[in-house]
Amino acid sequence: MSSIPTTLVLGGTGKTGRRIVDRLTARRVPVRVGSRSGAPRFDWSDRATWSAVLTDVDAVYLSYAPDLAVPGAIDDIRAFTDLAVSTGVQRLVLLSGRGEDEAQSCEKLVQDAGVDWTIIRASWFNQNFSENYLLEPVLAGEVILPAAEVAEPFVDADDIADVAVAALTEAGHTGQVYEVTGPRLLTFADAVAEIAAATGRPIRFAPTSAADYATALTDHGVPTDAVTLLTYLFTTVLDGRNAHLADGVQRALGRPPRDFTDYCRDVAATGGWTA
Ligand SMILES: NC(=O)c1ccc[n+]([C@@H]2O[C@H](COP(=O)([O-])OP(=O)(O)OC[C@H]3O[C@@H](n4cnc5c(N)ncnc54)[C@H](OP(=O)(O)O)[C@@H]3O)[C@@H](O)[C@H]2O)c1
C-alpha cells in the first residue's frame, strides 16, 4: 500500500458515481474513476482490467453495470471483492437495488468479505428521467411504460452520493444497510405530471403491457440484453414489492431525502429537459 490511499469509484462516470467523484475531489480525497473510459480502463466484462484500478486503493464504491440482476453479476461481485480485499482494500460501499434477489445475494458477499462494509439499497433514481433512458421519451412528450398503477418512492442521486461519501469517509456507517428512498410514493403518471408542470410543456403518460413495451424497445434498436433487463425491472421489481418508504437517507445523514418536486424544479431550471 502506498502512502496515498485512494478511493476507487466504480461507475464513476455514471449517475451516482460522478457525483461521488465530485464530492470526494472537493474534500481532497484521492479518487480514481473505475469505468471503461477511465485511466486505467476498468471493464466488468474483462477481468484483466481489474487489478490495475485497485493499485493503492483502500476504499471502493462498488456500483455494478448494468445491474446486479443480470446473469454473471454475482460471480463478478464475488471475484472483485476477493481481489479487492487481497490487494488491501479495507472498506466496501455497495450500491444495491431494492427487491432484487440477485442484488441481495451480492450484498451478502460484500457483508462476508471480511472488511468494513456499508450497503446502499436504493429505490429508482429520479435521474432516470433526466440522465438516462427516460430522458428521450420525456423530451418527446410521451412516456409509455408497463407501470400503470405501481407507486415508487423515487430517490435522488444526490442523496445517494451524500450517503456514499459519508460511508466512504466517515466513521459510524460500517455494518449499516441503508435502504434509501425519496420522501413520497409516486406513480409513473404522477412523476411525469410533475415533470410536465416543472417544464411547462405537455408530457403524456401512457400505460402499456410488458410484451408491447419489449417489442417497442426492440423496434427502437435497444439491444436484447437491455430489453430483457428493463422488462424484468418493470415486471418484477415494480410489481408493488417496493411501494413503501424507507429511512436510509435520514439515518445516514440526519436529514430527510430530497423531494421529487425539488428535483424537477432544479432540472427544469438548469435546462436538463430543454430539447
Ligand atoms: N438507475 C436506477 O434507478 C437504479 C436503482 C437502484 C439501483 N441501481 C443500480 O445502480 C447501478 C448503476 O446503474 P445506473 O443505471 O445508475 O447506471 P450509471 O451508474 O448511471 O451508469 C453506468 C456506469 O457504469 C459504467 N459502466 C457501464 N458498463 C460498464 C462495464 N462493462 N464495466 C465497467 N463500467 C461500466 C459506466 O461508465 P462507462 O460507460 O465509462 O464504462 C457508468 O459510469 C446498477 O448496479 C443498478 O442496479 C440503479
The ligand as an SDF file (V2000), in Angstrom:
LIG
                    3D

 48 52  0  0  0  0  0  0  0  0999 V2000
  -30.9620    3.6050  -12.0600 N   0  0  0  0  0  0  0  0  0  0  0  0
  -31.6860    3.2350  -11.0050 C   0  0  0  0  0  0  0  0  0  0  0  0
  -32.8260    3.6820  -10.8140 O   0  0  0  0  0  0  0  0  0  0  0  0
  -31.0910    2.2670  -10.0010 C   0  0  0  0  0  0  0  0  0  0  0  0
  -31.8090    1.9750   -8.8300 C   0  0  0  0  0  0  0  0  0  0  0  0
  -31.2420    1.1140   -7.8870 C   0  0  0  0  0  0  0  0  0  0  0  0
  -30.0010    0.5550   -8.1270 C   0  0  0  0  0  0  0  0  0  0  0  0
  -29.3410    0.8560   -9.2880 N   0  0  0  0  0  0  0  0  0  0  0  0
  -28.0250    0.2310   -9.5360 C   0  0  0  0  0  0  0  0  0  0  0  0
  -27.0870    1.2180   -9.8450 O   0  0  0  0  0  0  0  0  0  0  0  0
  -26.0370    0.6450  -10.6520 C   0  0  0  0  0  0  0  0  0  0  0  0
  -25.7090    1.6230  -11.7350 C   0  0  0  0  0  0  0  0  0  0  0  0
  -26.8330    1.7480  -12.5800 O   0  0  0  0  0  0  0  0  0  0  0  0
  -27.2350    3.1130  -13.2350 P   0  0  0  0  0  0  0  0  0  0  0  0
  -28.4260    2.8480  -14.0720 O   0  0  0  0  0  0  0  0  0  0  0  0
  -27.3270    4.1880  -12.2040 O   0  0  0  0  0  0  0  0  0  0  0  0
  -26.0220    3.4140  -14.2240 O   0  0  0  0  0  0  0  0  0  0  0  0
  -24.9700    4.5970  -14.1860 P   0  0  0  0  0  0  0  0  0  0  0  0
  -24.1360    4.4630  -12.9350 O   0  0  0  0  0  0  0  0  0  0  0  0
  -25.6210    5.9040  -14.4420 O   0  0  0  0  0  0  0  0  0  0  0  0
  -24.0880    4.2660  -15.4600 O   0  0  0  0  0  0  0  0  0  0  0  0
  -23.2760    3.1020  -15.5380 C   0  0  0  0  0  0  0  0  0  0  0  0
  -21.8220    3.3660  -15.0810 C   0  0  0  0  0  0  0  0  0  0  0  0
  -21.1070    2.1420  -15.1590 O   0  0  0  0  0  0  0  0  0  0  0  0
  -20.0890    2.2630  -16.1460 C   0  0  0  0  0  0  0  0  0  0  0  0
  -20.0880    1.0320  -16.9210 N   0  0  0  0  0  0  0  0  0  0  0  0
  -21.0130    0.6260  -17.8290 C   0  0  0  0  0  0  0  0  0  0  0  0
  -20.6690   -0.5770  -18.3130 N   0  0  0  0  0  0  0  0  0  0  0  0
  -19.5070   -0.9320  -17.6950 C   0  0  0  0  0  0  0  0  0  0  0  0
  -18.6530   -2.0660  -17.7760 C   0  0  0  0  0  0  0  0  0  0  0  0
  -18.8960   -3.1060  -18.5970 N   0  0  0  0  0  0  0  0  0  0  0  0
  -17.5580   -2.0900  -16.9900 N   0  0  0  0  0  0  0  0  0  0  0  0
  -17.2680   -1.0660  -16.1750 C   0  0  0  0  0  0  0  0  0  0  0  0
  -18.0370    0.0400  -16.0460 N   0  0  0  0  0  0  0  0  0  0  0  0
  -19.1520    0.0920  -16.8170 C   0  0  0  0  0  0  0  0  0  0  0  0
  -20.4080    3.4930  -16.9770 C   0  0  0  0  0  0  0  0  0  0  0  0
  -19.2440    4.1390  -17.4340 O   0  0  0  0  0  0  0  0  0  0  0  0
  -18.5470    3.7770  -18.8470 P   0  0  0  0  0  0  0  0  0  0  0  0
  -19.6200    3.8400  -19.8880 O   0  0  0  0  0  0  0  0  0  0  0  0
  -17.4950    4.8410  -18.9690 O   0  0  0  0  0  0  0  0  0  0  0  0
  -17.9580    2.4150  -18.7050 O   0  0  0  0  0  0  0  0  0  0  0  0
  -21.0870    4.3800  -15.9380 C   0  0  0  0  0  0  0  0  0  0  0  0
  -20.1310    5.0360  -15.1440 O   0  0  0  0  0  0  0  0  0  0  0  0
  -26.5620   -0.7060  -11.1350 C   0  0  0  0  0  0  0  0  0  0  0  0
  -25.9240   -1.7530  -10.4320 O   0  0  0  0  0  0  0  0  0  0  0  0
  -28.0310   -0.6590  -10.7840 C   0  0  0  0  0  0  0  0  0  0  0  0
  -28.5440   -1.9160  -10.4410 O   0  0  0  0  0  0  0  0  0  0  0  0
  -29.8430    1.6980  -10.2120 C   0  0  0  0  0  0  0  0  0  0  0  0
  1  2  1  0
  2  3  2  0
  2  4  1  0
  4  5  1  0
  4 48  2  0
  5  6  2  0
  6  7  1  0
  7  8  2  0
  8  9  1  0
  8 48  1  0
  9 10  1  0
  9 46  1  0
 10 11  1  0
 11 12  1  0
 11 44  1  0
 12 13  1  0
 13 14  1  0
 14 15  2  0
 14 16  1  0
 14 17  1  0
 17 18  1  0
 18 19  2  0
 18 20  1  0
 18 21  1  0
 21 22  1  0
 22 23  1  0
 23 24  1  0
 23 42  1  0
 24 25  1  0
 25 26  1  0
 25 36  1  0
 26 27  1  0
 26 35  1  0
 27 28  2  0
 28 29  1  0
 29 30  1  0
 29 35  2  0
 30 31  1  0
 30 32  2  0
 32 33  1  0
 33 34  2  0
 34 35  1  0
 36 37  1  0
 36 42  1  0
 37 38  1  0
 38 39  2  0
 38 40  1  0
 38 41  1  0
 42 43  1  0
 44 45  1  0
 44 46  1  0
 46 47  1  0
M  CHG  2   8   1  16  -1
M  END
$$$$
